[in-house]
Amino acid sequence: MIKIKIFISLLVLIFLISGCSPQQPIQPQQPNSWPKTFGGPNDDVAYSIKKTSDGGYIVAGYTESFGMGGKDVYILKLDANENLIWQKTFGGSDDEWANAIQRTSDGGYIVAGTKLVPKGGIKYDYDIYILKLKSNGDLDWEKTFGEEGTDEKAFSIIETANGYIVAGSKGGDAYILKLNTNGNYVWDKTFGGYDEDDAYSIQQTSDGGYIVAGRKYTTNRFDVYVVKFDADGNKVWENTFGGSKWDEAYSIQQTSDGGYIVAGYTESFGKGWRDVYILKLDAKGNLIWQKTFGENADEWANDIQRTSDGGYIVAGLTWSFGAIASDAYILKLNADGSLIWQKTYGGSNWDSAASVQETDDGGYIVAGHTDSFGMGGKDVYILKLDKDGNTYPTK
């Protein structure tokens, strides 16, 4: 049902986009802004970027250009000027990809993703795939978690005082998995409703527990789903948000007041088919305010991060602004959710922003993929922005 809905939405967008007339000016960043791309002749995509202790960046996603075949986990280490230091691939002849990467306290990295496991003939299962890397990208260990006949996927991971915790899905339920420092199973929890529930984002909270955001299926639609757990994985509270159509959350962060900021998309509110959906919650998960951003076509947010000025930076994609195909879409918000600026980045083909971080100079680093630039197919797309969203020249 999800694939059908997405296909229909794309058809509708082809007709919608030509009639878009945004009410608020938006500043597209043109191809001469020198983005950085990485990859080969096939599809190469970034889903996560983090700052590293040396002032550079670590990037995770997948590659079809390098590795053992199909999709392989793709890890890139960049210096402070976004130049490639090293790149590594992990996986076998089937598909593996990374959805999240984090720096670890020992100077290495922890990676979470999904692995396609053949079960004979054309049958496959999805298993959770976790990799622990050294600071130079060499493999410390790798683990897979899955049950026969059950799909399990990992979308997010964090390091804790005594290991790691993973957020994802298992057998149609939202799922969290606790591992020790060696990647061995400690406990897991499933939660959700009828079917097709997912936990897309997790963060440790100031009380030692966890906050999770994703989607929960109700009758004929998804709702934004936010769940608070204690340190042992016991549910403290849960809440859903949205309207009569599909609404999903892809990113959550705890805020300085003990509440939470959530980002994703909404079909229930706003101006277009989908709009960026930002929700501010209090410490108990009650809605304080919600905002939508977009125009007549399709926008959504993949990531939101708090910024040093007390506001937020949002990364996603837009069909309403920029080129005829999708563009990377970055929004800077005040603490109250009001818009400071919004900008698009890309060329004439499909471009998207998946992950964003504030940098030490007050600007931002963005990772995603581009069909407009690079070696061919999709390429990893890295943008360095100043505090106003302008792109830096290549160094």
C-alpha positions in Angstrom: 0.0 0.0 0.0 2.9 2.4 0.8 4.6 1.9 -2.6 1.3 2.5 -4.4 0.6 5.7 -2.4 4.1 7.0 -3.2 3.7 6.2 -6.9 0.4 8.0 -7.0 1.8 11.0 -5.2 4.6 11.3 -7.7 2.1 11.3 -10.6 0.1 14.0 -8.9 3.2 16.1 -8.3 4.0 16.2 -12.0 0.8 18.1 -12.6 1.0 20.2 -9.4 4.5 21.6 -9.7 4.0 23.6 -12.9 1.3 25.6 -11.1 3.2 26.4 -8.0 3.5 30.1 -7.0 5.1 30.3 -3.5 3.8 33.1 -1.4 7.1 33.5 0.6 10.3 34.1 -1.4 12.8 31.3 -1.4 16.4 31.5 -2.5 17.6 28.7 -4.7 21.3 28.0 -4.6 22.5 27.5 -8.2 24.8 24.8 -9.6 27.8 27.2 -9.6 27.7 27.0 -5.8 30.2 24.1 -6.1 28.7 21.2 -4.1 30.9 18.2 -3.3 29.9 14.9 -4.7 31.3 11.4 -4.1 30.7 8.1 -5.8 31.0 6.3 -9.1 28.8 5.5 -12.1 26.0 3.9 -10.2 23.8 5.0 -7.3 25.6 6.2 -4.1 23.6 7.8 -1.3 24.3 9.4 2.1 21.8 9.2 4.9 23.8 10.5 7.9 26.6 12.9 8.6 28.3 13.8 11.9 31.2 16.0 12.9 34.4 14.4 14.0 36.9 15.4 16.7 39.5 16.5 14.1 37.1 19.1 12.6 36.1 16.9 9.7 33.1 14.8 9.1 32.0 11.1 8.9 29.3 10.1 6.4 27.3 6.9 6.1 24.9 5.5 3.4 25.2 3.0 0.6 27.1 2.5 -2.7 26.3 0.5 -5.8 29.5 1.7 -7.5 32.0 0.0 -5.2 32.1 -3.0 -2.9 31.0 -6.6 -3.3 27.9 -6.1 -5.3 24.3 -4.8 -5.0 24.2 -2.2 -2.3 27.0 -2.0 0.2 27.4 0.1 3.3 29.4 3.2 2.3 31.4 5.1 4.9 33.4 8.3 4.0 35.8 10.3 6.1 36.1 13.9 5.1 38.5 16.7 6.3 37.3 20.1 7.4 37.1 21.3 3.8 35.0 18.3 2.8 37.9 16.6 0.9 38.0 12.8 1.0 40.5 11.2 3.4 39.3 7.6 3.1 36.2 5.6 2.1 35.2 2.1 3.1 32.6 -0.4 2.0 31.1 -3.2 4.0 28.8 -6.1 3.0 28.5 -9.1 0.7 26.9 -9.9 -2.6 23.4 -9.0 -1.5 22.2 -5.6 -0.2 23.4 -3.8 2.9 23.0 -0.1 3.7 23.7 2.2 6.6 21.0 4.6 7.8 22.9 6.1 10.8 26.4 6.7 12.1 27.6 8.1 15.4 31.0 8.9 16.9 31.9 6.7 19.9 33.7 7.5 23.1 36.8 5.5 22.0 37.3 7.6 18.9 35.6 5.2 16.5 32.2 4.9 15.0 29.0 2.9 15.4 26.9 2.3 12.3 23.3 1.0 12.1 21.6 -0.2 8.9 19.8 -3.1 7.3 21.0 -6.3 5.5 19.1 -8.3 3.0 19.3 -12.0 3.8 18.4 -14.6 1.2 16.1 -17.4 2.3 16.0 -19.5 -0.9 14.6 -18.7 -4.3 13.3 -15.2 -4.4 12.6 -15.0 -0.7 14.5 -12.6 1.5 14.4 -11.3 5.1 15.6 -8.0 6.3 18.0 -8.1 9.3 19.4 -5.4 11.5 23.1 -4.8 10.6 25.4 -3.1 13.2 29.1 -2.3 12.6 31.6 -1.0 15.0 34.5 0.8 13.3 37.9 2.0 14.4 38.9 5.7 13.9 40.5 4.8 10.6 37.4 3.0 9.3 38.7 -0.5 9.9 36.1 -3.0 11.2 36.1 -3.8 15.0 33.1 -6.0 14.8 29.8 -6.5 12.9 26.5 -8.1 14.1 23.3 -9.0 12.5 20.0 -9.4 14.4 16.9 -11.1 12.9 14.5 -14.0 13.2 13.5 -16.4 10.4 10.5 -15.1 8.5 10.6 -11.7 10.3 11.8 -8.4 8.8 13.9 -6.3 11.2 15.4 -2.9 10.2 17.6 -0.3 12.0 17.1 3.4 11.3 18.9 5.1 14.2 21.5 4.3 16.8 23.1 6.0 19.8 25.9 5.2 22.2 25.0 4.9 25.9 27.1 4.5 29.0 27.3 0.8 28.7 26.6 0.0 25.1 24.3 1.1 22.3 20.6 1.4 21.6 19.0 0.9 18.2 15.7 2.2 16.9 13.9 0.5 14.0 11.2 -2.0 13.2 10.5 -5.7 13.8 7.7 -7.7 12.2 5.6 -4.6 11.6 6.1 -3.1 15.0 8.2 -0.2 16.2 11.3 -1.6 17.9 14.2 -0.7 20.1 17.2 -3.0 20.8 19.8 -2.6 23.6 23.3 -3.9 23.0 26.4 -4.0 25.2 29.7 -2.5 24.3 30.7 -5.7 22.3 27.4 -5.5 20.3 25.8 -8.4 22.1 22.0 -8.5 22.8 20.9 -7.2 26.2 17.1 -6.6 25.7 14.6 -5.4 23.1 11.1 -4.0 23.1 8.4 -3.9 20.4 5.6 -1.3 20.5 2.9 0.2 18.3 -0.5 -0.7 16.9 -1.9 -2.8 14.1 0.9 -3.0 11.5 3.7 -1.2 9.7 4.9 0.9 12.7 8.4 2.2 12.7 10.8 3.9 15.1 12.9 6.2 12.9 14.8 8.4 15.4 16.1 7.9 19.0 17.9 10.1 21.5 18.9 9.6 25.0 17.2 12.0 27.4 18.6 14.0 30.3 17.0 11.5 32.8 18.9 8.6 31.3 15.9 7.3 29.3 15.1 7.5 25.6 12.8 9.4 23.3 11.7 7.8 20.1 9.8 9.2 17.1 8.4 7.5 14.0 5.0 6.5 12.7 2.1 4.4 14.0 -0.5 2.9 11.7 -4.2 3.5 12.5 -7.2 2.9 10.2 -6.1 3.8 6.7 -3.4 6.2 7.7 -0.2 6.8 9.7 0.2 9.2 12.6 3.3 10.8 14.1 4.3 8.5 17.0 6.4 9.6 19.9 7.3 7.3 22.8 9.2 7.9 26.0 11.1 5.0 27.7 13.0 4.8 30.9 16.6 3.5 31.0 15.5 -0.1 31.1 13.2 0.2 28.1 10.0 0.5 30.0 7.4 2.7 28.4 6.7 5.9 30.3 4.2 7.5 27.9 3.3 7.6 24.2 1.4 10.0 22.0 0.3 10.3 18.4 -0.2 13.5 16.4 -1.7 14.3 13.0 -5.0 14.5 11.3 -7.2 12.4 8.9 -4.4 11.7 6.4 -0.8 10.4 6.6 1.6 12.1 9.0 5.1 10.7 9.9 8.1 11.8 12.0 11.7 11.1 11.0 13.7 13.0 13.6 13.4 14.0 17.2 15.6 16.0 19.6 15.3 16.9 23.3 15.1 20.7 23.8 16.7 22.8 26.6 13.4 23.1 28.4 13.1 19.3 28.8 10.6 19.0 25.9 11.1 17.8 22.4 11.2 19.0 18.8 10.0 16.7 16.1 10.2 16.8 12.3 8.7 14.9 9.5 5.8 15.5 7.0 2.1 16.0 7.1 -0.6 15.3 4.5 -3.3 16.5 7.0 -2.3 20.1 7.3 -0.6 22.8 5.3 -0.8 23.9 1.7 0.4 21.0 -0.5 0.3 17.2 -1.0 2.8 16.9 1.8 4.4 19.7 3.9 7.3 19.8 6.3 5.8 19.2 9.7 7.5 20.5 12.9 6.0 19.8 16.4 7.1 21.2 19.7 6.2 19.0 22.7 6.5 19.5 26.4 8.4 17.0 28.7 5.3 14.8 29.0 4.6 14.7 25.2 1.8 17.2 25.1 1.7 19.4 22.0 2.8 23.1 22.5 2.8 24.2 18.9 3.0 22.8 15.4 4.1 24.4 12.1 4.0 23.4 8.5 6.2 24.6 5.6 5.8 24.2 1.9 3.7 25.1 -1.0 1.4 23.3 -3.5 3.5 20.2 -4.1 5.5 18.0 -1.8 8.0 18.7 1.0 9.2 16.8 3.9 11.8 16.9 6.7 14.4 14.1 7.2 16.3 15.7 10.0 16.1 18.4 12.7 18.8 19.7 15.0 19.0 22.3 17.7 21.3 25.2 17.0 23.4 27.3 19.3 21.1 30.3 19.0 18.3 28.4 20.5 16.5 27.7 17.2 16.5 24.8 14.8 18.0 23.7 11.4 15.9 21.4 9.2 17.0 19.2 6.2 14.7 17.6 3.7 13.5 18.0 0.2 11.0 20.1 -1.8 9.1 19.8 -5.1 7.5 23.2 -4.8 10.6 25.3 -5.0 13.7 25.2 -7.2 14.0 22.9 -10.2 11.2 20.8 -11.8 12.5 17.7 -9.9 13.1 17.6 -6.2 15.7 19.8 -4.5 17.5 19.6 -1.2 15.5 21.9 1.2 17.1 23.6 4.3 15.1 25.7 6.7 16.3 27.8 9.7 13.8 28.3 12.4 13.5 30.4 15.5 12.9 28.8 18.9 9.2 29.4 18.4 9.2 27.7 15.1 8.9 30.8 13.0 10.9 30.8 9.7 14.1 32.8 9.5 15.1 31.5 6.0 14.5 28.6 3.7 16.7 27.7 0.7 16.9 25.0 -2.0 20.0 23.4 -3.4 20.4 21.2 -6.5 20.2 21.2 -10.3 17.7 20.0 -12.9 17.3 16.4 -11.6 16.5 14.8 -8.2 18.4 16.1 -5.2 17.7 15.6 -1.5 19.1 16.4 2.0 19.0 13.6 4.5 21.1 14.9 7.4 22.4 18.2 8.8 24.7 19.4 11.6 25.7 22.8 12.9 29.4 23.4 12.4 31.9 25.1 14.7 31.9 28.3 12.6 28.1 28.7 13.1 27.3 27.3 9.7 26.0 23.9 8.7 27.1 20.7 6.9 24.5 18.8 4.9 24.5 15.3 3.4 22.2 13.7 1.0 22.2 12.6 -2.7 22.2 14.3 -6.1 21.2 13.2 -9.6 22.2 16.6 -11.0 25.9 16.5 -10.4 28.7 13.9 -10.0 29.7 10.8 -11.8 26.3 9.4 -12.8 23.2 7.9 -11.2 22.8 9.2 -7.7 25.9 10.6 -5.9 26.6 11.4 -2.3 26.0 15.2 -2.0 27.8 17.3 0.6 27.0 21.0 1.1 28.8 23.4 3.4 26.6 26.4 4.3 27.3 29.6 6.2 24.9 30.8 9.0 22.6 32.3 6.4 22.4 29.2 4.2 24.8 30.3 1.5 27.2 27.7 0.1 30.9 27.9 0.6 33.3 27.7 -2.4 35.2 24.5 -2.8 38.6 24.6 -1.2 
